[in-house]
Amino acid sequence: METTLSLAILSITIVGIVVMCVCFKIHAFLALITACLFLGLTSGMPLMTIGASIEKGMGGTLGFLAPILALGAFMGKMLEVSGGAERLAKTLLNFLGKTKAHWAMMIIGYICGIPVFCQVGLILLMPLAFSVSRESKIAILTVGLSLYAGLITVHCIVPPHPAAMAIANELKADVGKVIIYGLIIGLPAAAIGGPLFARYIASKIHVEIPATISGNGVRSNSELPPFCSTLFVILLPLILMISKTVVDLGASKDAAYLPVVAFIGNPIVAMFISACVAILFLGLRRGFKSSEINEFCDKSLWPMASILLVIGIAGGFNRVIMDCGMGEVLKTVLTSINMHPVIMAWLISAIMRFALGSATVAMMTAAGFITPVLAVHPVDPALMCIAIGAGAIGFSHVTDSGFWFFREYLGMSVKDMYLSYTTSVCIISVIAMVLCYIASFVI
């Protein structure tokens, strides 16, 4: 098939996904599976191989990701029901002081966002943000944007979050490196797009705490778990996965302990160990019965079905792109463009984020586009993962459910949301991309 025709088919497919999701409000899973079938049929794939290609892509993605997602959901639920997030918040606020409450909320979002989804983090922490705003006399927009900056940054670029973990698997990147690079690059980006920008924009836009928000629901110190054990539980999966990367860098290839470290540092094993520790420290030792913990775990999995389906079929779509021959076409076209791979990865992800709204779908789609490029350009796949995640952070607007989620909490106008929320995530996205670009010349 000619390159021009192939690109035309692929473009029609992508536009079709956008139209189905945005204009007709079709669920992303149905839109993507339709795209898989359309791409397979129009590109000339044998009929018998289209279904097999989708199955292989979904199976390869979910076989690795499903247990990680489930175990992460368990950890997030235990953090919620135990009051662990509130404990971290109170300790950091006491340490930094009320005048730096917005910085404390950004750090809280950055830490608590590791095991929980961005929207779950907002539900969990916004009541605390309202209380902090009242007590510190810092504008709620400053506090809220700072919190969200931390949450969305780790959501997109730091495993074990599903999309970040999925693209690390797709690009064959070292998960430990993705975590290290993501944390280092994400922190200054979140700081500038969060507390620094939030302080400025809050002086231009006046937002009151909605009258319906009481600020109640914050627990007393005696009801909360210890700070150290809570922090240990949250950081444990990162410690285990990073330890494998660190040991690999310094150990000899025939060291007897390497298999043990590799086993413990495997993302699935690391998440299993961490989930068990979370259940012990934030569940059993906090007085919860086994039956209650079992119920918590069940409830934590209910919202995961839609996420799993979307990520799985996005993996299937990427597989179809490769199996139908589009991968070679993309490699030829994209490598002929005089653009650094990091910027290219960021740009593709940012465009898909703007068009579709979903950061997860944007990241998975961008990974499918950029995979062929890695065969030619010797850029560390871990940095490419960060670049893709950075692109998915920005350009959130009316197509993104998170946009409306944040707006409903603060009761802001759409215009003010664009000036504050959308600008904030765009700043984070661009700064993370620039830092990633600079890092590509060093790493």
N, C-alpha and C positions, 0 to 999 in steps of 0.2 A: 504494500500500500504506500502511496506517495506521502511524503512528509506533510505537504500542504493539506491533503485530505485527512490525514491522521490528526493533525492539530485542529482542523475544523470540527471533526467528530468529538474530540476531547473537549473543545471549547463549548460546543453545544451541550455536552453532558454536564459540565460544570454549571453553565447557565441554567440548565434544567433543574439541577439540585437547588440552586438559589431560588428560582421561581416557585418550585414546589414548597420549599420551606417558608419563604417569606410571603409570597403572594397568596398561596392557597392553604397555608398553615398545615401542611402535611407533615407528619412526624418524621424526624430525621432518618429513622431506621427505614421507613417505607421509601423515602426519597432516595436514599443511598442504594437500596437493593434494586430499585427501578433503574438507577444510573448504572449499576453493575450489569444488568440484563441488556440495557440499551447499548452500552459500550461494547459488550461481548458480541451482540448480534450485528451491529453496524461495522465492527472492525473485521468481521469475517472469521471469528473463532468458531471451531466446530461445536455444534450444539451440545454434544455430550460433555464437552470440557468446561462449559460456562459454569454450570452448577458445581462441578468439582473444584473449579478455581475459587469460587466464592466460599465453598466449604473449607478449602485448604487455608484461605486467608483468615476466615473467622476462627478456625480451630487453632491456627498458629498464634493468633493474637490472644484469644481468650484462654487457651491452655496455659499460658504463662501468667496472664493478667488476672483472671477470675479469682484465684485464691488470694492474691495480694490485695485485691479490692475488698474482698470479704473480710480479711483479717484487719485491714485498715479501718473498715467500718466498725468492727468490734472495738478497736482502740478508741476511735472517735466517740462512740457511744459511752464507753466507760469514763472518758474524760468529761463528757457532758453530765452524766448522772451523778458522778462523784463530787462535782464542783471543782475539778482540777483547774479548769480555765480561770475560774474566779480566784483561786489561790495564787496562780501565777500573776494575775492582774494586780491583786492587792499587794503582793510582795514587791513587784516592780514599781508600783505607784508610791509605796512607802519609801523605796530606795531613791527614786528620781525626784520625788516631790511633786506637788500639785502644779507648779509652773511648767513642768515638762510632761504633763499628763498625756499630751498628744504623741510625744515620743514613746512613752510607755505603751500606749495603745498600739502603735506601729510594731513595736517589738513583740507585744502579746500576739498580735495577728500573725507575725512572722513565725513565732514558735508554735502557737496553737493551730496554725494553718497546715502544719506538717501532717498530722493524722486526720484532719477533718476537711470536708469540702468547703469551698468558699461560702456558699449559701448557708450551710450548717453553722459555719463560724459566725456569720452575721446574726443568725437567730440566737446563738449561744452567747454572743458578746455584746450585742447592741443594748440590751438592758443595762449592762455595766457601763457602756459608753454614755448613756443618758445620765446615769448617776455621777460618773466622773466629770461630765460637762457641768453639771449643777454645782458640784462641790469645788471644782477648780476655777469656775467662772470662765472657762475656755469655751469658745463657740462650739456647738455640737457639730457643725460642718467640719471644723478643724479636727475634732476628735474622730468623727465618723470616717472621713476620708483617710486619715492616718491608719485607722484600723483596717480599712478595706485594702489599702496599699500593701500592707503586710500579707493579708490573706490571699489576694489575687496573684501576688508575685510568686509565692511558694506553690500556689495551686498550679501554675503553668510551667514552672521550670525546675521544680525540685521533686524527684521521686521520694517516696512511693506514691505520689498522686497518680491516678490512672493514666491520664494522657501523657504526662511526662515519662512514666514508666513504659508506656506503650511505644512511644517513639524511640526511646532508648533501645528497646528490643528490636524495633523495626530497622534502626540504623546500625545495629550491632555495636552500640556504644557501651563502654564500661560504666555501670551504674554508679559505682563509687565516685568516679570522676565527674559524672553529671551532677551528683549531689554536691561535691566540693565546689565545682565551678559555679553551679547554680546559686549556692549560698553566698559565695564571695561576690559574684556579679549582681545578684539580686538585691543585696542589702543597700548599697549606695543608691541604686535605682529607686528602690522603695522609699528611701529616706528623702530623696529630692522630690519625687512625685507625690509623696505622702505628706509628712509633717511640714516640710519647707514650703511646698506649693499650697498646701491646705491653709497654712497660716496667712498666706498672702490672699488667696481667693476668698477666705472667710471675711476679710476686711472689705470686700467688694459686694458680697452677697450676704444678706442677713437672713438667717434661718433660725426659727424658734423651735424648741422642742415641742412636738405636738402635744396639745392639751390632754389627749387621751393616754399619753404615756405617763405612768406614775413613777417609774424608776424603781419600783419594788421588785422583789424577787432575788435580790442579792443576799446571799446567806452569810451567817455569822462565822467568825473564825473557827469556832469549835466544830462547825459542821463541815469544814473543808479539810482535804488531805494535806499532808506536809508538802512544803515547797520542793524540797530536794527529791523526794520520791516521785512527785508529779513530773518534774523536769526530766528526771532519769527515764521515766516511762516514755515520754514523748520523743526524746532524742535517741533512745536505744536502737530503733531500726536503722537510723542513720549511722550510728556508731558501728554497728555490726557490718553494714554494707561497705562503709568507708574503710574499715579495718582490712578487708580483703584487698582493696586497692593499694593501701599503704604497705601491707606486707608483701604484695607482689612486686612492688617497686624496689624493696630493699633486701628481699630474701633470695637465696640461691635457688635455682630451678629444681634441685633435688632435695631440698629441705624436707625433713620428715613431717613437719607440722603443716605444710602447705595444704594437703587435702582437707585437714580439719578446719583450717581457716576458710578455705574455699567453700566448704559445706556450710559453715555458720554464716558466711557472708553472702550466700545465695539469697536473692531477694525473698523468695518464698519461705525459706527456713528462717531468715532474719525476722520477717513479719510474723511468723508463727510464734517464735520465741517472745517477741515483743508483745503480741496479743495475750499470751499466757501471763506474762509479767504484769500487763495492764489489768487483767482480770484478778490477779492476786492482790496487787497493791491498791488498785482503785475500786475493786469489787469486794472480794472476800474480807480483806483487812479493814474495809470501811463498814462492815456489818451486813452487806447484802447476802442473801441466801442464794444457793446455787440455782434454784428455780427462778429467782428474780433475774439473775445474770443471764440465764438461758432466754428469758423473755426479752431482755435488753438486746441480746445478740440477734434474735429473730426480728425485732423491730428495726434494727440498724440495717438489715438486708433489704427491707421493702423498697427503699428508694433506689437500690442498686440495679434493679432489673433493666430499667430504661437506659441507664448509663452503660451497662454491659452490652446491650444490644447495639447501641450506637457505635461504641468503640469496636465491637466485633465486626459489624458490617463495614465500618470504615477500613478495617484491616482486609476485609474481603474485596473492597473496592480497589485498594492498593495492589492486591494480588492480581486482580483482573487487568489492571493497567500494565503490570509486568508481563502477564501471560499472553495478552493479545498483541504484544509487540510495541505498545506505546512507550514502554520503558526505554527502548533503544532510541525511539524517535525523540523522547524528552532529553535523553543524554546528549544526542547530537545537537539539538537546538539550544538547550540551556548552556552546554559547554562552549558553544560558539558565541554566546553573549558575553561581552566584555564587562562582567560584573563579578565581584568577589562572592564566593559561595555563601558566606555568612550573611551578606546583605541580601542575596537572592533568596535564601531560606527564610529570612525575616520578612521580606517583601511578600512572598507567596502566602505565608501564614497570616500576615496582616490583612492582605486583600480578602482572604477567605473568612477571616474573623469579621471584617467590616460587612461582607456580603451575607454571611450566614448567621452571625451572632454567637454561635456556639464555639467556645475556645477549644473544646475537645475535638469537634469535627474539623475545625481549622487546622489544628496541629496534626491530626492523622492524615488529612488530605495533603498538607504540605510535605509530610514525611514521604508520601508516595511519589510526589513530584521530585523531591530532592535526592532520593535514594540512588538513582542512576548517576547523578553528578558526583557522588562520593567515589565512584569507581575511577574517576579521572582526576579529581582535585584532592590532594593529600591533606585535607583539613581534618583535625581530630573530630570524630563523630560526636563526642561529648559536647564540643562547642557548637556543633550544628544543632544538637538537641536544644541547647540554651537559646540559640538564635530563633529556632522555630517557636519555642515557648514564649520568647520575648515578643514576637510578632502577634501571638495570640492574646497577649495581655492588653494591647492597645485597641483603639478604634471600636470600643464598646458603645453602642448607641441603642436606638429603639428596636433593633432586631435581637437584642440580647436580653434574656430574662433577668440577668443580674442588674441591668440598668433600671428596670421597673421595680425590682426588689429593693434597691437602695432608695429610689425615689419615694416609694410608699412609706418607708420608715421615717423619712424626714419631711414628707409632704412638700417637695420642691416642684417648681414648674419644669417643663421639659427644657426650656431655654437655659435655666440655671443649672440643670443637670449637664447639659453640653459644656457650659462654661466651667464647671467644677469637676464633676465625676469623669466625663469623657476626656477632658484635658488632662486630668491627673493620670489616668491609665495610659494615655498616649505618651506623656512625659516618661513614665516608668519604662514603657516599651522601647522608646528611642534610646534612652540612656543605656538600657541593658544591651541593646544591639550594638551601640558604639563601643561599650566595654568589651563585648564579645569579639567584635571586629579587631580591636587592639590586641586582645589576648591571642587571636589567631596567628599573630606574627611572633609571639613569644613562646607559645606552647607547641 
